[in-house]
Amino acid sequence: MIPDHWQRALEQRRQHFDLTETATLRLLHAEDPHIRCDRFGPVCWFYCYGEPRSDHLAAMPLFTEAAGGQYWCAQHMQQRGRDPQARQQHYDDMPDEWVATEEGLSFYLRRTQGLSPGLFLDQRANRRWLRTASSGCLVLNLFSYTGGFSLNAAAGGAQQVVSVDLSRPSLDWSRANFSLNDIDDTQHEFWSADARYFLRGCAKRGRRFDIVVCDPPSFGRGPSGVFRIEKDLDDMLDQIDAVLNSNGILFFSTNYEQWGQRAFVERVQRALPPARYRVLNLPLPDADVGSGLAAHDVKAIALSKA
């Protein structure tokens, strides 16, 4: 049986979204404190923040069918932030790779790589915002993952998009997403590098960008050493400032659970020269992803450099 609060959430989504065959949207957000669910085309992906109950596991295929999906996967998130390679899943007979669309762009999604299938839906409004801001710009996307921001910048008419990620498989995934959308990836750059190392190289060569997107993990390891956002945020912002053009835009986001939105914004503003940066208005989150009240919700800020 589908829990009543899941059913109410689904009815609410139907009022605001068209559940087409390839649609991507969040079906459960604040409605359940322990489980979230994203629909990526035919797949409903359940994020379980805690050991899922047996009745919830039994309800997942029923909820998936009710939401118009064909397959489901429950991803345990207990190790999130501590061991990002740890995986534990429950799923039915689903494909390892499939395609879903978001606002006219198509993405490859995968079951076997990471705690997410490849796209974070709570960044949808921010990706849309970047798409409208990128025309004619040189865009740098740090910690680019599978290229969601990069693809939107390119689709928005960016002059060039430079994607930087330590993971070569993620960059190959990004290229595949570009090709899937008939965007010539040879006009853009994909660098397998530590973001801090790449920024130092750009500063030395005098390479500058009009927009810098930075969405780092809370914790990571690379050639430049261990990265912890609570310790290394100020240094990262200093490095970005050195490569950002005047009148350029910095977009920075994090899902670090020890900061709320207000604390995160204050920390960023303290790290940057206040006389040179002003905060820009980002769009409100879309109706399916709520207002960012939980610790694991994304926090984001955009600033314009004088």
C-alpha positions in Angstrom: 0.0 0.0 0.0 1.2 3.5 -0.8 1.6 5.7 2.3 -1.0 8.4 2.5 1.5 11.2 2.5 3.2 9.8 -0.6 -0.1 9.7 -2.3 -0.9 13.3 -1.4 2.5 14.4 -2.7 1.8 12.7 -6.0 -1.5 14.3 -6.4 0.1 17.7 -5.7 2.7 17.1 -8.4 0.0 16.2 -10.9 -1.5 19.6 -10.4 1.7 21.4 -11.4 3.6 19.0 -13.7 2.9 16.9 -16.8 4.0 13.4 -16.0 5.1 12.6 -19.5 7.1 9.4 -20.3 10.5 11.2 -20.2 9.7 13.8 -17.5 12.1 14.6 -14.6 10.7 15.9 -11.4 10.9 15.4 -7.6 7.9 13.3 -6.4 8.8 13.3 -2.7 10.6 16.2 -1.1 9.6 17.6 2.3 6.6 15.3 2.5 8.8 12.5 4.0 11.7 13.4 6.4 13.5 10.1 5.6 12.9 9.4 1.9 13.0 11.5 -1.2 12.0 10.4 -4.7 13.0 11.8 -8.1 11.5 10.6 -11.3 13.9 10.4 -14.2 11.8 9.4 -17.2 10.9 5.7 -16.6 12.8 5.4 -13.3 11.8 6.5 -9.9 14.9 7.0 -7.7 14.4 6.9 -4.0 17.0 8.5 -1.7 16.8 6.8 1.7 18.3 8.9 4.6 18.3 6.0 7.0 17.5 2.3 6.7 14.3 2.0 4.6 11.4 0.2 6.3 10.1 -3.0 4.7 6.7 -1.4 4.1 8.3 1.5 2.3 10.3 -0.8 0.1 7.1 -2.7 -0.7 5.3 0.6 -1.5 8.1 1.8 -3.9 7.0 -0.2 -7.0 3.4 0.7 -6.4 4.3 4.4 -6.1 6.4 4.1 -9.2 3.5 2.7 -11.2 1.2 5.3 -9.9 3.6 8.0 -11.0 3.8 6.7 -14.5 7.3 5.1 -14.1 8.4 1.6 -15.1 11.4 1.0 -12.8 12.5 1.9 -9.3 15.7 2.0 -7.3 16.2 2.8 -3.6 19.6 4.2 -2.8 20.8 4.2 0.8 22.4 7.5 1.7 23.8 6.7 5.2 27.4 7.1 4.1 26.8 10.4 2.3 29.6 12.8 3.2 31.8 10.1 4.7 32.4 7.4 2.0 30.9 8.6 -1.3 31.9 5.3 -2.9 29.8 3.2 -0.5 26.7 1.9 -2.3 23.7 -0.1 -1.1 20.7 -0.3 -3.3 17.4 -2.1 -3.7 15.9 -2.1 -7.2 13.9 -4.1 -9.7 14.9 -5.3 -13.1 15.9 -1.9 -14.5 18.4 -0.8 -17.1 21.9 0.4 -16.1 21.5 3.4 -18.4 18.5 5.3 -19.8 17.6 8.8 -21.1 15.3 11.5 -19.5 14.7 15.1 -20.5 14.6 18.3 -18.5 13.2 21.4 -20.2 14.2 20.3 -23.7 17.6 18.9 -22.9 18.2 15.2 -22.7 20.5 13.4 -20.2 21.9 10.0 -19.9 21.2 8.6 -16.4 23.0 5.6 -14.9 22.3 3.3 -12.0 25.8 2.2 -11.2 27.8 5.4 -10.8 27.4 7.4 -7.6 24.6 8.0 -5.1 22.6 9.9 -7.8 21.9 8.6 -11.3 23.5 11.8 -12.7 21.3 14.8 -12.3 20.4 16.8 -9.2 16.9 18.1 -9.6 17.1 20.6 -6.8 19.4 22.6 -9.1 16.9 22.8 -12.0 15.9 26.4 -11.5 19.6 27.4 -11.2 20.4 25.6 -14.4 17.6 27.4 -16.1 18.9 30.7 -14.7 22.5 29.9 -16.0 21.1 29.1 -19.4 19.5 32.5 -19.7 22.7 34.3 -18.5 25.3 32.5 -20.7 24.8 34.0 -24.1 28.2 35.0 -25.6 30.0 34.2 -22.3 33.1 32.2 -21.4 31.9 29.9 -18.7 33.9 27.8 -16.3 32.2 24.9 -14.5 34.2 23.6 -11.6 33.4 20.1 -10.1 31.3 19.7 -13.3 30.1 16.1 -12.6 28.0 15.0 -15.5 27.7 18.5 -17.0 24.2 19.6 -16.1 25.3 23.2 -15.7 27.7 23.0 -18.6 25.1 21.7 -21.0 22.7 24.4 -20.1 25.3 27.1 -20.5 26.2 25.7 -24.0 22.5 25.5 -24.9 22.1 29.1 -23.8 24.6 30.3 -26.3 27.8 30.4 -24.3 30.9 31.2 -26.4 32.7 28.4 -24.7 32.2 26.2 -21.7 35.1 24.7 -19.8 34.2 21.8 -17.6 36.6 20.7 -14.9 36.3 17.5 -12.8 38.8 15.1 -11.3 36.8 12.2 -12.6 37.5 11.3 -16.2 34.4 9.0 -16.4 32.2 12.0 -15.3 33.8 14.2 -18.1 33.2 11.4 -20.6 29.6 11.3 -19.4 29.4 15.1 -19.9 30.6 14.8 -23.5 28.0 12.1 -24.1 25.3 14.4 -22.8 26.6 17.2 -25.2 26.4 14.7 -28.2 23.0 13.5 -27.1 21.8 17.1 -27.6 23.6 17.6 -30.9 26.0 20.2 -29.3 29.5 20.0 -30.8 31.7 19.2 -27.8 34.9 20.1 -29.8 33.9 23.7 -29.4 34.2 23.3 -25.6 36.8 22.0 -23.2 36.7 19.1 -20.7 39.6 19.0 -18.2 40.3 16.1 -15.9 42.0 18.1 -13.1 41.9 19.2 -9.5 39.8 22.4 -9.5 42.4 24.2 -7.3 45.2 23.2 -9.6 43.3 24.3 -12.7 42.5 27.7 -11.2 46.2 28.2 -10.3 47.1 27.5 -13.9 44.5 29.9 -15.3 45.7 32.6 -13.0 49.3 32.1 -14.1 48.3 32.2 -17.8 46.0 35.2 -17.4 43.0 33.1 -18.5 39.7 34.7 -17.4 36.0 33.8 -17.5 32.7 35.7 -17.6 30.8 33.2 -15.4 32.2 30.7 -12.9 30.0 27.9 -11.6 31.3 26.0 -8.5 29.4 23.2 -6.9 32.0 21.3 -4.9 31.5 18.2 -2.7 31.7 18.7 1.0 34.7 16.5 1.0 37.1 15.3 -1.7 40.7 14.2 -2.4 42.8 15.3 -5.3 46.4 16.1 -6.3 46.2 19.3 -4.3 45.3 17.3 -1.2 42.2 16.9 0.8 39.4 19.4 0.2 36.9 20.2 3.0 34.5 22.9 2.2 34.3 24.2 5.7 38.1 24.7 5.7 38.9 25.5 2.1 36.0 27.7 1.0 37.8 31.0 1.5 40.8 29.8 -0.5 38.6 28.5 -3.3 36.8 31.8 -3.5 40.1 33.7 -3.6 41.2 31.6 -6.6 37.9 32.1 -8.4 38.1 35.8 -7.9 41.5 35.8 -9.6 40.1 34.4 -12.8 36.7 36.1 -12.9 36.3 39.1 -15.3 35.0 42.4 -14.1 31.2 42.4 -14.5 31.5 38.6 -14.3 29.2 36.3 -12.3 30.0 33.8 -9.7 27.5 31.0 -8.9 28.5 28.9 -5.9 26.4 26.1 -4.3 26.9 23.4 -1.7 24.9 20.7 0.1 27.2 20.8 3.2 24.9 19.8 6.0 26.4 22.0 8.8 25.4 25.2 7.0 21.9 26.5 6.4 21.3 29.0 3.6 21.8 32.1 5.7 25.1 30.8 7.3 26.4 29.8 3.8 25.6 33.2 2.3 27.3 35.0 5.2 30.4 32.8 4.9 30.7 33.5 1.2 30.2 37.3 1.6 32.8 37.4 4.4 35.4 35.7 2.1 35.0 38.1 -0.8 35.7 41.9 -0.9 32.2 43.4 -0.2 33.0 46.6 -2.2 33.5 44.4 -5.4 30.7 41.9 -5.1 26.9 42.3 -4.9 24.5 39.5 -4.5 22.2 38.6 -7.4 18.7 37.2 -7.0 18.5 33.6 -7.9 15.1 32.1 -8.9 13.0 30.4 -6.2 13.2 26.6 -6.2 10.6 24.9 -8.4 7.4 23.7 -6.7 8.6 20.1 -6.6 11.8 20.7 -4.6 10.5 23.0 -1.9 12.3 25.8 -0.2 15.6 24.2 1.1 14.7 23.6 4.8 16.5 20.2 5.4 20.2 19.9 6.2 20.9 17.9 3.0 19.2 20.6 0.7 21.3 22.6 -1.7 22.4 26.1 -0.6 23.3 28.6 -3.4 24.4 32.1 -4.0 25.1 34.2 -7.1 27.2 37.3 -7.1 28.2 40.0 -9.7 31.8 41.3 -9.6 32.3 45.0 -10.1 
